[in-house]
Amino acid sequence: MKQTLITTALALGLGFLSTPSFAAGSYIVNGHAASPAEAQHLVANGVQQGAWVVNGYGIASAAERASLTAPAPAEPSGKKCYYVLDVLLCD
């Protein structure tokens, strides 16, 4: 019984002294290394390690965010195009 208590106390002590299972350095938030609080928030939301954008709207992949903000392709020369009520009209 005494040995079981000692083993349990030792295991708990080593568990508390070990590094957390999530490493803040493996998360990138808004272009910088995540703080421990940010990493814990991402882990709590089930987010995998990587680069993320966190704002008031939620959490999005940085790669997805970059593709959404990519510049639109250049318009063909000689045509003037414009949008009216989300409908593309060209002359």
C-alpha positions as CSV (number, residue, x, y, z in Angstrom):
1,M,0.0,0.0,0.0
2,K,2.8,2.4,0.9
3,Q,4.6,1.6,-2.3
4,T,1.5,2.3,-4.3
5,L,1.0,5.7,-2.7
6,I,4.7,6.6,-3.4
7,T,4.4,5.5,-7.0
8,T,1.2,7.5,-7.5
9,A,2.7,10.6,-5.9
10,L,5.8,10.3,-8.1
11,A,3.7,9.9,-11.3
12,L,1.6,12.9,-10.5
13,G,4.6,15.0,-9.6
14,L,6.3,14.1,-12.9
15,G,3.1,14.8,-14.8
16,F,2.8,18.3,-13.3
17,L,6.4,19.1,-13.9
18,S,6.5,17.9,-17.5
19,T,5.9,20.3,-20.4
20,P,2.4,20.6,-21.6
21,S,1.2,18.3,-24.5
22,F,0.5,21.4,-26.6
23,A,3.5,23.5,-27.5
24,A,2.8,27.1,-28.0
25,G,5.7,27.3,-30.5
26,S,4.0,25.0,-32.9
27,Y,1.0,27.4,-33.4
28,I,1.3,30.6,-35.4
29,V,-1.5,33.2,-34.6
30,N,-1.9,36.3,-36.8
31,G,1.6,36.0,-38.0
32,H,3.4,35.6,-34.7
33,A,4.2,32.7,-32.4
34,A,1.2,31.9,-30.2
35,S,1.3,32.7,-26.5
36,P,0.5,29.9,-24.1
37,A,-3.0,31.3,-23.6
38,E,-3.6,31.5,-27.4
39,A,-2.3,28.0,-27.8
40,Q,-4.6,26.7,-25.1
41,H,-7.6,28.5,-26.7
42,L,-6.8,26.8,-30.0
43,V,-6.4,23.4,-28.4
44,A,-9.7,23.8,-26.5
45,N,-11.4,24.5,-29.9
46,G,-9.9,21.3,-31.4
47,V,-7.6,23.2,-33.8
48,Q,-4.5,21.3,-35.2
49,Q,-1.0,22.8,-35.1
50,G,-0.1,25.3,-37.8
51,A,-0.8,28.9,-38.8
52,W,-4.1,30.5,-37.9
53,V,-5.9,33.8,-38.1
54,V,-7.9,34.6,-34.9
55,N,-10.2,37.6,-34.9
56,G,-13.7,38.6,-33.7
57,Y,-15.3,36.4,-36.3
58,G,-13.6,33.2,-35.2
59,I,-10.6,31.0,-36.2
60,A,-9.5,30.5,-39.8
61,S,-6.6,28.8,-41.5
62,A,-3.9,31.3,-42.5
63,A,-3.6,29.6,-45.9
64,E,-7.4,29.9,-46.4
65,R,-7.3,33.5,-45.3
66,A,-4.5,34.3,-47.8
67,S,-6.4,32.7,-50.7
68,L,-9.5,34.8,-49.8
69,T,-7.5,38.0,-49.9
70,A,-5.5,37.2,-53.0
71,P,-5.8,39.9,-55.7
72,A,-8.4,39.3,-58.4
73,P,-7.2,38.4,-61.8
74,A,-6.6,41.2,-64.2
75,E,-9.5,42.2,-66.5
76,P,-9.1,41.5,-70.2
77,S,-7.9,44.5,-72.1
78,G,-10.4,46.3,-74.4
79,K,-13.4,45.4,-72.3
80,K,-14.8,47.4,-69.4
81,C,-16.6,45.1,-66.9
82,Y,-18.5,46.1,-63.8
83,Y,-20.8,44.5,-61.3
84,V,-24.5,45.5,-60.8
85,L,-26.2,43.7,-58.0
86,D,-23.5,41.0,-58.0
87,V,-24.0,40.4,-61.8
88,L,-20.9,40.9,-64.0
89,L,-21.7,43.1,-67.0
90,C,-19.1,43.8,-69.7
91,D,-19.2,46.2,-72.6
